[in-house]
Amino acid sequence: MRNTAAFNEGGEGDVAGLVREVQGRVDALAGLLRGLGEEVAEGTDATGAVAARVSGTGDLLGLRIDPRAMRDLDHEAMSAAILAAIGAARAATGEMLARAMADFAEEPPPGDPLAPYVRALLREE
């Protein structure tokens, strides 16, 4: 990150080199996001009767419904349980993303000029 350090110190440095270094960081982030997209997360409703599996991108991969729930729940309660399970699974993917982004932001290259902006972006809600 020689060019990034020169830029941070107010020197002109090699602009093309700086762009290559920043592009490397962007490529690392893209790889991280691709890897997260291949992850699988699971969630259940409050009773545990319904479980959902979603991809790292939040797509529904599977749904398991306890046979007793099919018998005991009416259509409205079943719908709520299914939505709760899918929501819990998607929340788990959000937590995976938040952890990965926090790790990515905590370990910027030395003198990364974009680090403060990445940290500020991660703090915004």
Residue frames as a rotation matrix with the C-alpha (Angstrom) as fourth column:
MET 1
0.573 0.819 0.000 0.00
0.819 -0.573 0.000 0.00
0.000 0.000 -1.000 0.00
ARG 2
-0.427 -0.872 -0.239 2.91
0.830 -0.483 0.280 2.25
-0.359 -0.079 0.930 -0.81
ASN 3
-0.687 0.187 0.702 0.83
0.410 -0.697 0.588 4.55
0.600 0.692 0.402 -3.01
THR 4
0.453 0.885 -0.103 -1.89
0.535 -0.177 0.826 4.85
0.713 -0.430 -0.553 -0.41
ALA 5
0.316 -0.428 -0.847 0.68
0.882 -0.196 0.428 5.89
-0.349 -0.882 0.316 2.21
ALA 6
-0.768 -0.605 0.208 2.11
0.636 -0.686 0.354 8.54
-0.072 0.404 0.912 -0.15
PHE 7
-0.257 0.773 0.580 -1.41
0.364 -0.479 0.799 9.86
0.895 0.417 -0.158 -0.77
ASN 8
0.622 0.514 -0.591 -2.10
0.704 -0.035 0.710 10.01
0.344 -0.857 -0.384 2.98
GLU 9
-0.007 -0.735 -0.678 1.09
0.844 -0.368 0.391 11.98
-0.537 -0.569 0.623 3.56
GLY 10
0.534 0.336 -0.776 0.02
0.001 -0.918 -0.396 14.60
-0.846 0.211 -0.490 1.04
GLY 11
-0.586 -0.780 -0.218 2.33
-0.294 -0.046 0.955 13.46
-0.755 0.624 -0.203 -1.72
GLU 12
0.060 0.604 -0.795 1.14
-0.987 -0.081 -0.135 12.88
-0.146 0.793 0.592 -5.21
GLY 13
-0.260 -0.207 0.943 2.56
-0.264 0.955 0.137 9.38
-0.929 -0.214 -0.303 -5.51
ASP 14
-0.992 -0.042 -0.117 1.59
-0.124 0.367 0.922 7.17
0.005 0.929 -0.370 -8.38
VAL 15
-0.321 0.947 0.016 -2.10
-0.874 -0.290 -0.391 7.81
-0.365 -0.139 0.920 -9.09
ALA 16
0.145 0.346 -0.927 -2.36
-0.725 0.674 0.138 4.70
0.673 0.652 0.348 -11.25
GLY 17
-0.683 -0.460 -0.567 -0.78
0.057 0.741 -0.669 2.70
0.728 -0.489 -0.480 -8.41
LEU 18
-0.861 0.437 0.263 -3.24
-0.411 -0.291 -0.864 4.19
-0.301 -0.851 0.430 -5.94
VAL 19
0.049 0.911 -0.409 -6.12
-0.998 0.058 0.010 3.21
0.033 0.408 0.912 -8.21
ARG 20
-0.116 -0.161 -0.980 -4.72
-0.327 0.938 -0.116 -0.35
0.938 0.307 -0.161 -8.40
GLU 21
-0.952 -0.275 -0.132 -4.46
0.041 0.314 -0.949 -0.53
0.302 -0.909 -0.288 -4.61
VAL 22
-0.532 0.834 0.145 -8.03
-0.714 -0.350 -0.607 0.73
-0.455 -0.426 0.782 -4.17
GLN 23
0.144 0.576 -0.805 -9.22
-0.887 0.435 0.153 -1.69
0.438 0.692 0.574 -6.84
GLY 24
-0.584 -0.420 -0.695 -7.55
-0.075 0.880 -0.469 -4.52
0.808 -0.222 -0.545 -4.93
ARG 25
-0.951 0.275 0.139 -9.48
-0.164 -0.070 -0.984 -3.51
-0.261 -0.959 0.112 -1.84
VAL 26
-0.123 0.944 -0.306 -12.73
-0.958 -0.194 -0.212 -3.37
-0.259 0.267 0.928 -3.84
ASP 27
-0.068 0.029 -0.997 -11.99
-0.584 0.810 0.063 -6.82
0.809 0.586 -0.038 -5.26
ALA 28
-0.919 -0.293 -0.263 -11.42
0.047 0.582 -0.812 -8.14
0.391 -0.759 -0.521 -1.72
LEU 29
-0.650 0.749 0.127 -14.79
-0.519 -0.315 -0.795 -6.73
-0.555 -0.583 0.593 -0.66
ALA 30
0.078 0.679 -0.730 -16.51
-0.980 0.187 0.069 -8.24
0.183 0.710 0.680 -3.70
GLY 31
-0.438 -0.319 -0.840 -14.98
-0.242 0.942 -0.232 -11.62
0.866 0.102 -0.490 -2.86
LEU 32
-0.990 0.105 0.089 -16.18
-0.074 0.134 -0.988 -11.32
-0.116 -0.985 -0.125 0.72
LEU 33
-0.288 0.951 -0.116 -19.73
-0.804 -0.306 -0.510 -10.57
-0.520 -0.054 0.852 -0.45
ARG 34
0.000 0.235 -0.972 -19.68
-0.784 0.604 0.146 -13.45
0.621 0.762 0.184 -2.95
GLY 35
-0.789 -0.371 -0.490 -18.60
-0.006 0.802 -0.597 -15.79
0.615 -0.468 -0.635 -0.16
LEU 36
-0.829 0.535 0.161 -21.39
-0.288 -0.162 -0.944 -14.55
-0.479 -0.829 0.289 2.08
GLY 37
-0.102 0.823 -0.559 -23.90
-0.993 -0.116 0.011 -15.11
-0.056 0.557 0.829 -0.71
GLU 38
-0.185 -0.052 -0.981 -23.00
-0.423 0.906 0.032 -18.80
0.887 0.421 -0.189 -0.67
GLU 39
-0.968 -0.148 0.204 -23.59
-0.239 0.286 -0.928 -19.17
0.079 -0.947 -0.312 3.07
VAL 40
-0.174 0.938 -0.300 -26.78
0.219 0.334 0.917 -20.70
0.960 0.094 -0.264 4.49
ALA 41
-0.889 -0.023 0.456 -28.57
-0.414 -0.382 -0.826 -19.43
0.193 -0.924 0.330 7.58
GLU 42
-0.426 0.764 -0.484 -31.41
0.555 0.643 0.527 -20.96
0.715 -0.044 -0.698 9.56
GLY 43
-0.845 0.249 0.473 -34.11
-0.499 -0.684 -0.532 -19.51
0.191 -0.686 0.702 11.76
THR 44
-0.631 0.686 -0.363 -37.19
0.681 0.714 0.164 -20.72
0.371 -0.144 -0.917 13.62
ASP 45
0.127 0.746 0.654 -40.38
-0.105 -0.645 0.757 -19.23
0.986 -0.165 -0.004 14.90
ALA 46
-0.157 -0.192 0.969 -40.77
-0.901 -0.373 -0.220 -18.67
0.404 -0.908 -0.115 18.64
THR 47
0.620 0.488 0.614 -42.18
-0.714 0.676 0.184 -22.17
-0.325 -0.552 0.768 19.23
GLY 48
-0.482 -0.856 0.184 -39.63
-0.631 0.486 0.605 -24.00
-0.608 0.176 -0.775 17.08
ALA 49
0.195 0.665 0.721 -42.43
0.127 0.712 -0.691 -25.61
-0.973 0.226 0.054 15.09
VAL 50
0.952 0.092 0.291 -41.36
0.301 -0.114 -0.947 -23.93
-0.054 0.989 -0.137 11.85
ALA 51
0.119 -0.966 -0.228 -37.76
0.225 -0.198 0.954 -23.69
-0.967 -0.165 0.194 10.63
ALA 52
0.988 0.155 -0.021 -36.53
0.027 -0.303 -0.952 -21.88
-0.154 0.940 -0.304 7.53
ARG 53
0.014 -0.991 0.133 -33.24
0.659 0.109 0.744 -22.00
-0.752 0.078 0.654 5.62
VAL 54
0.960 0.229 -0.163 -32.14
0.047 -0.703 -0.709 -19.04
-0.277 0.673 -0.686 3.51
SER 55
0.356 -0.862 0.360 -29.13
0.849 0.138 -0.510 -18.32
0.390 0.488 0.781 1.37
GLY 56
-0.380 -0.620 -0.686 -26.69
0.821 -0.568 0.060 -15.56
-0.427 -0.541 0.725 2.23
THR 57
-0.949 0.107 0.296 -28.62
0.098 -0.793 0.602 -13.36
0.299 0.600 0.742 -0.19
GLY 58
-0.695 0.694 0.189 -31.85
-0.532 -0.318 -0.785 -14.00
-0.484 -0.646 0.590 1.72
ASP 59
-0.257 0.606 -0.752 -33.47
-0.797 0.308 0.520 -16.37
0.547 0.733 0.404 -0.79
LEU 60
0.303 0.470 0.829 -35.63
-0.846 0.533 0.007 -19.06
-0.439 -0.703 0.560 0.80
LEU 61
-0.558 -0.598 -0.576 -33.99
-0.772 0.629 0.095 -22.47
0.305 0.498 -0.812 0.39
GLY 62
-0.550 0.362 -0.753 -36.22
0.275 0.929 0.246 -24.62
0.789 -0.072 -0.610 2.54
LEU 63
-0.252 0.576 0.778 -38.99
-0.883 -0.466 0.060 -24.73
0.397 -0.671 0.626 5.08
ARG 64
-0.721 0.052 -0.691 -39.65
0.234 0.957 -0.172 -27.41
0.652 -0.286 -0.702 7.69
ILE 65
-0.179 0.760 0.625 -42.98
-0.839 -0.450 0.306 -27.52
0.513 -0.470 0.718 9.48
ASP 66
-0.933 -0.096 0.346 -43.52
-0.305 0.720 -0.623 -29.81
-0.189 -0.687 -0.701 12.43
PRO 67
-0.683 0.704 -0.194 -46.51
0.274 0.493 0.826 -32.09
0.677 0.511 -0.530 11.68
ARG 68
-0.313 0.582 -0.751 -48.12
0.932 0.038 -0.360 -31.12
-0.181 -0.812 -0.554 15.00
ALA 69
-0.691 0.030 -0.723 -48.10
0.008 -0.999 -0.049 -27.48
-0.723 -0.039 0.690 13.88
MET 70
-0.900 0.388 -0.196 -50.01
-0.222 -0.021 0.975 -28.48
0.375 0.921 0.105 10.75
ARG 71
-0.348 0.789 -0.507 -52.64
0.696 0.579 0.424 -30.01
0.628 -0.206 -0.751 12.99
ASP 72
-0.136 0.250 -0.959 -52.68
0.958 -0.214 -0.192 -27.43
-0.253 -0.944 -0.210 15.81
LEU 73
-0.666 -0.198 -0.719 -52.34
0.157 -0.980 0.125 -24.08
-0.730 -0.030 0.683 14.01
ASP 74
0.551 0.815 0.178 -55.00
0.463 -0.121 -0.878 -22.39
-0.694 0.566 -0.444 11.94
HIS 75
0.439 -0.378 0.815 -54.01
0.867 -0.058 -0.494 -20.74
0.234 0.924 0.302 8.65
GLU 76
0.792 -0.136 0.595 -53.34
-0.137 -0.990 -0.044 -17.33
0.594 -0.046 -0.803 10.23
ALA 77
0.744 -0.541 0.393 -51.12
-0.441 0.044 0.896 -18.71
-0.502 -0.840 -0.206 13.00
MET 78
0.488 -0.565 0.665 -49.31
0.674 0.728 0.124 -20.92
-0.554 0.388 0.737 10.49
SER 79
0.622 -0.213 0.754 -48.68
0.553 -0.563 -0.615 -17.93
0.555 0.799 -0.232 8.25
ALA 80
0.824 -0.301 0.481 -47.31
-0.503 -0.778 0.376 -15.93
0.261 -0.551 -0.792 11.18
ALA 81
0.648 -0.594 0.476 -45.05
-0.073 0.574 0.816 -18.82
-0.758 -0.563 0.328 12.22
ILE 82
0.488 -0.450 0.748 -43.70
0.862 0.383 -0.332 -19.20
-0.137 0.807 0.575 8.68
LEU 83
0.682 -0.204 0.703 -43.03
0.172 -0.889 -0.424 -15.48
0.711 0.410 -0.571 8.37
ALA 84
0.832 -0.379 0.406 -41.33
-0.534 -0.344 0.772 -15.45
-0.153 -0.859 -0.489 11.78
ALA 85
0.560 -0.637 0.530 -39.04
0.372 0.765 0.526 -18.34
-0.740 -0.097 0.666 10.82
ILE 86
0.445 -0.379 0.812 -38.08
0.845 -0.122 -0.520 -16.75
0.296 0.917 0.266 7.50
GLY 87
0.791 -0.112 0.602 -37.51
-0.174 -0.984 0.046 -13.42
0.587 -0.141 -0.797 9.25
ALA 88
0.786 -0.522 0.331 -35.27
-0.303 0.141 0.943 -15.07
-0.539 -0.841 -0.047 11.85
ALA 89
0.423 -0.642 0.640 -33.22
0.765 0.631 0.128 -16.77
-0.486 0.435 0.758 9.14
ARG 90
0.483 -0.214 0.849 -32.84
0.604 -0.621 -0.500 -13.52
0.634 0.754 -0.170 7.20
ALA 91
0.899 -0.191 0.394 -31.85
-0.401 -0.720 0.566 -11.73
0.175 -0.667 -0.724 10.40
ALA 92
0.629 -0.702 0.335 -29.12
0.220 0.573 0.789 -14.34
-0.746 -0.422 0.515 10.84
THR 93
0.305 -0.524 0.795 -27.78
0.944 0.057 -0.324 -13.51
0.124 0.850 0.513 7.35
GLY 94
0.721 -0.004 0.693 -27.79
0.050 -0.997 -0.057 -9.84
0.691 0.076 -0.719 8.33
GLU 95
0.867 -0.428 0.255 -25.75
-0.324 -0.096 0.941 -10.65
-0.378 -0.899 -0.222 11.42
MET 96
0.423 -0.732 0.533 -23.25
0.734 0.622 0.272 -12.62
-0.531 0.277 0.801 9.30
LEU 97
0.392 -0.223 0.893 -22.93
0.711 -0.542 -0.448 -9.65
0.584 0.810 -0.054 6.95
ALA 98
0.882 -0.022 0.470 -22.51
-0.256 -0.860 0.441 -7.19
0.395 -0.510 -0.765 9.84
ARG 99
0.722 -0.657 0.217 -19.74
0.036 0.349 0.936 -9.32
-0.691 -0.669 0.276 11.41
ALA 100
0.279 -0.630 0.725 -17.94
0.931 0.362 -0.045 -9.73
-0.234 0.688 0.687 8.09
MET 101
0.513 -0.048 0.857 -18.12
0.437 -0.845 -0.309 -6.01
0.739 0.533 -0.413 7.32
ALA 102
0.945 -0.208 0.253 -16.91
-0.326 -0.522 0.788 -5.11
-0.032 -0.827 -0.561 10.81
ASP 103
0.482 -0.808 0.339 -13.93
0.427 0.554 0.715 -7.42
-0.765 -0.200 0.612 10.36
PHE 104
0.280 -0.336 0.899 -13.27
0.939 -0.101 -0.330 -5.97
0.202 0.936 0.287 6.91
ALA 105
0.700 0.063 0.711 -13.37
0.085 -0.996 0.004 -2.40
0.709 0.058 -0.703 8.25
GLU 106
0.926 -0.353 0.133 -11.22
-0.186 -0.122 0.975 -3.20
-0.328 -0.928 -0.178 11.30
GLU 107
0.195 -0.898 0.394 -8.37
0.435 0.439 0.786 -4.50
-0.879 0.018 0.477 9.18
PRO 108
0.989 0.119 -0.086 -7.84
-0.018 -0.479 -0.878 -1.85
-0.146 0.870 -0.471 6.53
PRO 109
0.385 -0.907 0.171 -4.49
0.804 0.239 -0.545 -1.70
0.454 0.347 0.821 4.82
PRO 110
-0.133 -0.495 -0.858 -2.02
0.824 -0.537 0.182 0.67
-0.551 -0.683 0.479 6.50
GLY 111
-0.744 -0.210 -0.634 -2.87
0.009 -0.952 0.305 4.22
-0.668 0.222 0.711 5.60
ASP 112
-0.511 0.623 0.592 -6.07
0.860 0.353 0.370 3.31
0.021 0.698 -0.716 3.80
PRO 113
-0.995 0.101 0.024 -7.56
-0.101 -0.995 0.003 6.66
0.024 0.000 1.000 2.75
LEU 114
-0.343 0.929 -0.137 -11.03
-0.355 0.007 0.935 5.12
0.870 0.369 0.327 2.46
ALA 115
-0.644 0.037 -0.764 -11.08
0.559 0.704 -0.438 3.56
0.521 -0.710 -0.474 5.95
PRO 116
-0.905 0.341 -0.254 -12.82
0.019 -0.565 -0.825 6.49
-0.425 -0.751 0.504 7.70
TYR 117
-0.479 0.758 -0.443 -15.52
-0.874 -0.362 0.325 6.55
0.086 0.542 0.836 5.01
VAL 118
-0.362 0.307 -0.880 -16.10
-0.086 0.929 0.359 2.79
0.928 0.206 -0.310 5.26
ARG 119
-0.822 0.040 -0.567 -16.36
0.556 0.266 -0.787 3.02
0.120 -0.963 -0.241 9.05
ALA 120
-0.793 0.559 -0.240 -18.80
-0.419 -0.788 -0.451 5.93
-0.442 -0.257 0.859 8.78
LEU 121
-0.372 0.659 -0.653 -20.90
-0.756 0.192 0.625 4.01
0.538 0.727 0.427 6.27
LEU 122
-0.495 0.134 -0.859 -21.05
0.294 0.955 -0.020 0.97
0.818 -0.263 -0.512 8.55
ARG 123
-0.901 0.138 -0.410 -22.21
0.376 -0.219 -0.900 3.11
-0.214 -0.966 0.145 11.48
GLU 124
-0.697 0.685 -0.211 -25.08
-0.717 -0.676 0.171 4.64
-0.026 0.271 0.962 9.53
GLU 125
-0.726 0.532 0.437 -28.45
0.326 0.825 -0.462 2.94
-0.606 -0.193 -0.772 9.78
